[in-house]
Amino acid sequence: MVRYGNFGSSFVYQRPVADLLWERVPNTLLLAICSLITTWAIALPLGIQAAVAQNQRSDRILQLISYLGQGTPSFITALLLLFLAQFLTPLLPIGGMTSLDFEDLTPLQQMADLGRHLILPVLALTLSGFASLQRISRGEMLEVLRQDYIRTARAKGLPEQRVIYVHALRNAINPLITLLGFEFATLLSGAFIAEYFFNWPGLGRLILQAVFAQDLYLVMASLMMGAVMLILGNLLADLLLRWVDPRIRLDDLN
């Protein structure tokens, strides 16, 4: 009889592979979603500011920051954060997902403890990914700000903030949302660096250990999980595009 969802047993852990994956996937999803939100919250406003202040001092500073961010490997960023964390311990813990006395804490204290453990790995992923998103958002905003309807909106006397954040941003954000699906899958596959350095019990760290130990079944199941996440990320991006852009109709696909 064929058993669906049975990926076999891990050679190293001597446990079903599916159980190992389902234990680690929520941890990596939490890390990836927090990093994605933080990256967009930083990169999108900076990209808009750089486009509005094109060729000014602030634009040049932001371009320099984006070049440094893109040129710095993620493991270097993680090492620098580890060096910084040694001066902030125990304010910013660097090991594991929770503290040793996590079970004895109140629910509010547990959330605060989890949040403190999230700060460094989220920063490691955010600093590695925000630079490219900032440059892309700047380029898209510059292209939109040159359009005739933007000049018309300004000629009508609309407030500058409304022109930028309503008329320009809504038309510039579509390509960025398209990249969201790929970024989501990239975060899941690239989180192993942050998980390894900060001892985060996630899927990326599990895959890395499986590769080193040549745990064949676990590696194959992890690769399939990455493909599933890529599909789900692109589905999410398509649904967001449908919600943001009213010109897109699902009926047109028929």
Buried (B, 14 or more C-beta within 10 A) or exposed (E): EEEEEEBEBBBBBEEBBBEBBEBBBEBBBBBBEBBBEBBBEBBBEBBBBBBBBEEEEEBEEBBEBBEEBBEBEBBEBBEBBBEEBEEEEEEBBBEEBBBEEBEEBEEEEBEEBBEBBBBBBBBBBBBBBBBBBBBBBBBBBBBBBEBEEBEEBBEEEBEEEEBBEEBBBEBBBBBBBBBBBEBBBBBBBBBBBBBBBBBBBBBBBBBBBBEEBEBEBBBBBBEEBBEEBBEBBBEBBBEBBBEBBEEEEEEEEE
